[in-house]
Amino acid sequence: MSEQRFIELETKLAHQEALLEELHEVLYKQQARIDQLTSSMKVLIQRNDDEEETKVKGAPNQKPPHY
C-alpha cells in the first residue's frame, strides 16, 4: 500500500473514533435523562395512588358540596 493510502485510512479511522466518542456521550446523556424521567414518573404514580386511596377512604364521610 502506498503512503497516501495509509494516511487516508488513518484519517477515516480518526473521524470514526471521534464520531463514536460523540455517540457514546449522547447515549450517556440520554440514559441519564431516561433514568431521571423514570424516577419522576415513579414519584407521580405513587402520589396519584396515594390520592386515590385517600379519596376512597374519605368519600363516605364527606358531605356533598351543596350541603
C-alpha positions as CSV (number, residue, x, y, z in Angstrom):
1,M,0.0,0.0,0.0
2,S,1.1,3.5,-0.7
3,E,1.8,6.1,1.9
4,Q,-1.2,8.2,0.7
5,R,-3.5,5.1,1.2
6,F,-2.3,4.7,4.8
7,I,-2.9,8.4,5.5
8,E,-6.5,8.2,4.1
9,L,-7.2,5.1,6.3
10,E,-5.8,6.8,9.4
11,T,-7.9,9.9,8.7
12,K,-11.0,7.9,8.3
13,L,-10.3,5.9,11.5
14,A,-9.7,9.2,13.4
15,H,-13.1,10.5,12.2
16,Q,-14.8,7.3,13.1
17,E,-13.3,7.3,16.6
18,A,-14.4,10.9,17.1
19,L,-18.0,10.1,16.0
20,L,-18.0,7.0,18.2
21,E,-17.0,9.1,21.2
22,E,-19.7,11.7,20.4
23,L,-22.3,9.0,20.1
24,H,-21.2,7.5,23.4
25,E,-21.6,10.9,25.1
26,V,-25.1,11.4,23.6
27,L,-26.2,7.9,24.7
28,Y,-24.8,8.5,28.2
29,K,-26.8,11.8,28.5
30,Q,-29.9,10.2,27.0
31,Q,-29.7,7.3,29.6
32,A,-29.3,9.8,32.4
33,R,-32.4,11.7,31.3
34,I,-34.4,8.4,30.9
35,D,-33.3,7.5,34.5
36,Q,-34.4,10.9,35.7
37,L,-37.8,10.7,34.0
38,T,-38.3,7.2,35.3
39,S,-37.7,8.3,38.8
40,S,-40.1,11.3,38.4
41,M,-42.7,9.0,36.9
42,K,-42.5,6.7,39.9
43,V,-43.0,9.6,42.3
44,L,-46.0,10.8,40.3
45,I,-47.5,7.4,40.2
46,Q,-47.1,7.0,43.9
47,R,-48.7,10.4,44.6
48,N,-51.6,9.5,42.3
49,D,-52.1,6.2,44.1
50,D,-52.0,7.9,47.5
51,E,-54.6,10.5,46.4
52,E,-56.9,7.8,45.0
53,E,-56.5,5.8,48.2
54,T,-57.4,8.9,50.3
55,K,-60.4,9.7,48.2
56,V,-61.7,6.1,48.5
57,K,-61.2,6.1,52.3
58,G,-62.6,9.7,52.8
59,A,-65.5,9.6,50.4
60,P,-68.3,8.1,52.7
61,N,-67.7,10.6,55.5
62,Q,-67.8,13.7,53.3
63,K,-70.9,15.8,52.7
64,P,-71.8,16.7,49.2
65,P,-70.7,20.2,48.2
66,H,-74.3,21.5,48.0
67,Y,-75.0,20.9,51.8
